[in-house]
Every structure is written in structure tokens, then in C-alpha cells.
Amino acid sequence: MIISRKRIARSKVEQIKAGYSAFTESKEIALYMKKELEKLGIPVYEDSTDIGFWFIPQKKVM
């Protein structure tokens, strides 16, 4: 089964919009997420670690 990286990124952005943090191990998905969050104007704290990328919303988005 093939899963689109963009679809995964969109799902994680929806998670952030709901006020939850999101994690991905993939740099490609992290880049998609970052672009989408910037486009939507959603402020997040980004934490890049050795094992992946955390996106933590700075405030709850309605």
C-alpha cells in the first residue's frame, strides 16, 4: 500500500490545528508540514532532534 507523504503531512497539520503536537521522522514530511503551516499562518514551535521533527502549536487555533 502506497501512502502519499503530502496526505500524511496534511493529516498532521489537522492535528496541529486541533491544538495537538505532531511528530514525524521524515524530513520530507516535515518540509511539507512547514510549508502548509506557513501558508495557513499557524504559529508553531519546531524542534528538530536526531530521531525526527516535533511541531508544537504556540496557541490553540480555531
FENURJO-V376438 format. One record per helix or strand. SS is the DSSP state (h for helix, s for strand). FROM is the first residue (numbers start at 1). TO is the last residue. If there is no record, write none. Layout:
# FENURJO-V376438
SS|FROM|TO, SS|FROM|TO
This chain:
# FENURJO-V376438
h|5|17, s|22|24, h|27|40, s|44|48, s|53|57
